[in-house]
Amino acid sequence: MGNLLRMDTYRIFRSKTFFVCLILAFALAVASAPVDKLLSSLGQMFATEVTETAKTSDEFSDEDVLALETAKDAIRFRTEEKLSNLIKNPFTFLATLLMLISVCSFYYADAEGGYIKNIAGQMPMKGFTILSKFLASVSHNFIFMALCVVGNIIGTLTVRHFVPDDAILSSIGIFFLKLLLIQSICALLVLFVSTMQNKSLGIVMAVLFGLGFVMPLIYELIDVQLINRLFKDAGAVFAKYMPDVLLGETSPDPVTAILVSVIFGGFFLLLAIRAFDRKDVK
């Protein structure tokens, strides 16, 4: 098992998809704060022009002008940032999507290369190959998240300055909570991609989870059309307790995040291992 895990980890760092997705995620992280500043500056310039026009026009009331002034002040770009905010929010635009696509590519590498049968045949249980891939993806995801934090810091330093922060330790804890949530999603992906050997389905799920706004709509529909019809006044269940929903929160509740990760991830990981043990590997 140890040799298999080392081999899978080595394969990650030999993957072109891994490096391409990692570089793109890092570049997007570096560009995040400068782009935010550019958009804020453009928005404030536009709001200033509209406000000045409103002051000289008879079509706008004093209340309208006051509302425009308030909106202009709200657009003002932040010049200060706390380091803890960047640590506990490592995922910038498309970073989660790129990471999950890279994970799917890694999970399918054995089947794509045509030597999964030889590897599985050397193990006392074929399911160890699934477990090894899942464990190897921990280092894969940690590197993605850590590099995104570094990219966020570099990009932020170009347009803002950091202020004293006493929440560094708690933000590191949240960072690892989000890594745990990501792993629970990867447990579902390893079932689709490695056990079922369906890379296309895995990529589709990676896109849905990675975009961050599609799945919550599906969860809302399930809650309304199914859960609340079966259990009256159950409220939001899927829309509140799914791992990708908690991943999108700035500071998810630790107990909830751990329970969801263990239950969701444990269920699909065990299912993936057991199903792979029983199938005829080709």
C-alpha positions in Angstrom: 0.0 0.0 0.0 2.8 2.4 0.8 4.6 1.8 -2.5 1.3 2.2 -4.3 0.7 5.5 -2.6 4.2 6.8 -3.4 3.7 5.7 -7.0 0.4 7.6 -7.3 1.9 10.7 -5.7 4.8 10.6 -8.1 2.3 10.3 -11.0 0.6 13.5 -9.9 3.8 15.5 -10.2 4.5 13.9 -13.7 1.1 15.0 -15.0 0.9 17.8 -17.5 -2.7 18.5 -16.7 -1.7 19.0 -13.0 0.9 21.7 -13.9 -1.3 23.4 -16.5 -4.3 23.7 -14.1 -2.0 24.7 -11.2 -0.4 27.5 -13.2 -3.7 28.8 -14.4 -5.1 28.7 -10.8 -2.0 30.6 -9.5 -2.3 33.2 -12.3 -6.0 33.8 -11.5 -5.1 34.2 -7.8 -2.4 36.7 -8.5 -4.7 38.7 -10.8 -7.7 38.6 -8.5 -6.9 41.7 -6.3 -5.6 43.9 -9.2 -8.7 43.1 -11.3 -10.9 43.9 -8.3 -9.2 47.2 -8.0 -9.6 48.0 -11.7 -13.3 47.1 -11.7 -13.8 49.2 -8.5 -12.0 52.2 -10.1 -14.1 51.9 -13.2 -17.3 51.6 -11.2 -16.5 54.6 -9.1 -15.6 56.7 -12.2 -18.9 55.8 -13.8 -20.8 56.5 -10.5 -19.1 59.9 -10.2 -20.1 60.9 -13.7 -23.7 59.8 -13.1 -23.8 61.7 -9.8 -22.5 64.9 -11.3 -25.0 64.6 -14.2 -27.8 64.1 -11.7 -26.9 67.2 -9.7 -27.3 69.4 -12.7 -30.4 67.7 -14.1 -34.0 68.5 -13.1 -35.0 64.9 -13.7 -33.4 63.7 -10.5 -34.7 64.5 -7.0 -32.5 65.2 -4.0 -33.2 61.6 -2.8 -32.0 60.2 -6.1 -28.8 62.2 -5.8 -28.2 61.1 -2.2 -28.8 57.4 -3.3 -26.2 57.8 -6.1 -23.7 59.4 -3.6 -24.2 56.4 -1.3 -23.7 54.0 -4.1 -20.5 55.7 -5.2 -19.1 55.5 -1.7 -20.0 51.8 -1.5 -18.0 51.1 -4.7 -14.8 52.5 -3.1 -11.9 50.0 -3.3 -10.4 48.6 -0.1 -6.8 49.6 0.6 -6.3 47.3 3.5 -6.6 43.6 3.9 -6.1 41.0 6.7 -3.9 38.1 6.0 -6.3 35.7 7.7 -9.0 36.6 5.0 -6.7 35.3 2.3 -5.8 32.1 4.2 -9.3 31.0 4.9 -10.5 32.0 1.3 -8.0 30.3 -0.9 -10.3 29.7 -3.8 -10.5 32.5 -6.4 -12.4 32.5 -9.6 -12.4 29.1 -11.3 -9.7 27.8 -8.9 -12.0 25.0 -7.5 -13.0 24.0 -11.0 -9.4 23.7 -12.2 -8.4 21.7 -9.2 -11.3 19.2 -9.6 -10.6 18.8 -13.3 -7.0 18.0 -12.5 -8.1 15.5 -9.9 -10.4 13.7 -12.4 -7.5 13.5 -14.9 -5.3 11.9 -12.2 -8.0 9.5 -11.1 -8.4 8.3 -14.7 -4.7 8.0 -15.5 -4.5 4.2 -14.8 -7.5 3.3 -16.9 -6.4 5.7 -19.7 -2.9 4.2 -19.7 -4.2 0.6 -19.9 -2.3 -0.8 -16.9 -4.9 -0.6 -14.1 -5.4 -4.4 -14.3 -1.7 -5.1 -13.7 -1.6 -2.7 -10.7 -4.9 -4.0 -9.1 -3.8 -7.6 -9.5 -0.7 -7.1 -7.3 -2.8 -5.9 -4.3 -4.4 -8.1 -1.7 -7.6 -6.1 -2.3 -8.3 -4.3 -5.6 -10.0 -1.5 -3.7 -6.6 -0.4 -2.3 -5.9 1.2 -5.6 -9.0 3.5 -5.1 -7.9 4.3 -1.6 -4.4 5.1 -2.7 -5.7 7.5 -5.4 -7.9 9.2 -2.9 -5.1 9.6 -0.3 -2.7 10.9 -3.0 -5.2 13.5 -4.0 -4.9 15.1 -0.5 -1.4 16.3 -1.4 -2.7 17.4 -4.9 -5.4 19.5 -3.3 -3.2 20.9 -0.6 -0.7 22.2 -3.1 -3.5 23.8 -5.2 -4.9 25.6 -2.1 -1.6 26.6 -0.7 -0.4 28.0 -4.0 -3.7 29.9 -4.4 -3.1 31.5 -1.0 0.4 32.5 -2.1 -1.0 33.9 -5.3 -3.7 35.9 -3.4 -1.0 37.4 -1.2 1.3 38.4 -4.1 -1.6 40.0 -6.0 -2.9 41.7 -2.9 0.5 43.2 -2.1 0.4 45.1 -5.4 -2.7 47.0 -4.5 -3.3 46.8 -0.8 -1.3 46.6 2.4 -1.8 44.2 5.3 -3.1 45.3 8.7 -2.3 43.6 12.1 -4.3 40.4 12.4 -4.9 38.1 15.4 -7.0 35.5 13.5 -4.2 33.8 11.7 -4.4 30.5 13.7 -8.2 30.3 13.3 -7.9 31.0 9.6 -5.4 28.1 9.2 -8.0 25.9 10.9 -10.6 27.0 8.4 -8.1 26.3 5.5 -7.8 22.7 6.6 -11.6 22.4 7.1 -12.0 23.4 3.5 -9.4 20.9 2.4 -11.5 18.2 4.3 -14.6 19.4 2.4 -12.8 19.2 -0.9 -11.7 15.6 -0.1 -15.3 14.7 0.5 -16.2 15.9 -3.0 -13.2 14.0 -4.3 -14.7 10.8 -2.8 -17.6 11.2 -5.1 -15.4 11.9 -8.1 -13.2 8.8 -7.4 -16.4 6.7 -7.5 -17.4 8.0 -10.9 -13.9 8.3 -12.5 -11.9 5.4 -11.0 -14.5 2.9 -9.9 -17.0 3.4 -12.7 -14.2 4.5 -15.2 -16.4 7.2 -16.5 -14.2 10.3 -16.9 -16.8 12.3 -18.7 -19.3 12.0 -15.8 -16.5 12.9 -13.4 -15.7 16.1 -15.4 -19.3 17.1 -15.6 -19.6 16.8 -11.8 -16.3 18.6 -11.3 -17.7 21.5 -13.4 -21.0 21.6 -11.5 -19.2 21.6 -8.1 -16.4 23.9 -9.3 -18.6 26.7 -10.7 -20.3 27.1 -7.3 -23.7 28.4 -8.4 -25.3 25.5 -10.3 -25.5 22.9 -7.5 -27.1 25.2 -4.9 -30.0 25.7 -7.3 -30.3 21.9 -7.6 -30.2 21.5 -3.8 -32.9 24.1 -3.4 -35.1 22.2 -5.9 -34.5 18.9 -4.1 -35.4 20.5 -0.7 -38.6 22.1 -2.0 -39.8 19.2 -4.2 -38.7 16.2 -2.2 -37.5 16.8 1.4 -40.2 19.3 2.4 -42.9 17.2 0.9 -41.8 14.1 2.8 -40.9 16.0 6.0 -43.0 19.1 6.6 -41.1 22.1 7.8 -37.8 20.4 7.4 -36.3 23.5 5.9 -33.1 23.6 3.9 -31.2 20.3 4.2 -29.3 19.8 0.9 -29.0 23.6 0.4 -27.4 24.0 3.8 -25.4 20.9 4.5 -23.7 19.8 1.3 -19.9 20.0 1.2 -19.7 22.4 -1.7 -22.2 24.8 0.0 -20.1 24.8 3.2 -17.0 25.2 1.0 -18.4 28.5 -0.3 -18.9 30.0 3.1 -16.2 32.3 4.5 -16.1 30.6 7.9 -18.1 27.3 8.0 -19.0 25.9 11.3 -16.2 23.4 12.3 -18.5 20.8 13.7 -20.9 20.9 10.8 -18.0 20.9 8.3 -16.3 17.9 9.9 -19.6 15.9 10.2 -20.6 16.6 6.6 -17.1 15.7 5.3 -16.9 12.4 7.2 -20.5 11.3 6.4 -20.5 12.4 2.8 -16.9 11.5 1.9 -16.9 8.3 4.0 -20.0 7.0 2.3 -18.9 7.5 -1.3 -15.3 6.4 -0.6 -16.4 3.2 1.0 -18.9 2.7 -1.9 -16.1 3.3 -4.4 -13.7 0.8 -2.7 -16.3 -1.9 -2.3 -17.7 -1.6 -5.8 -14.2 -1.7 -7.3 -13.4 -4.9 -5.3 -16.4 -6.6 -6.8 -15.9 -5.6 -10.4 -13.9 -7.3 -13.1 -11.1 -4.9 -13.9 -10.3 -4.6 -17.6 
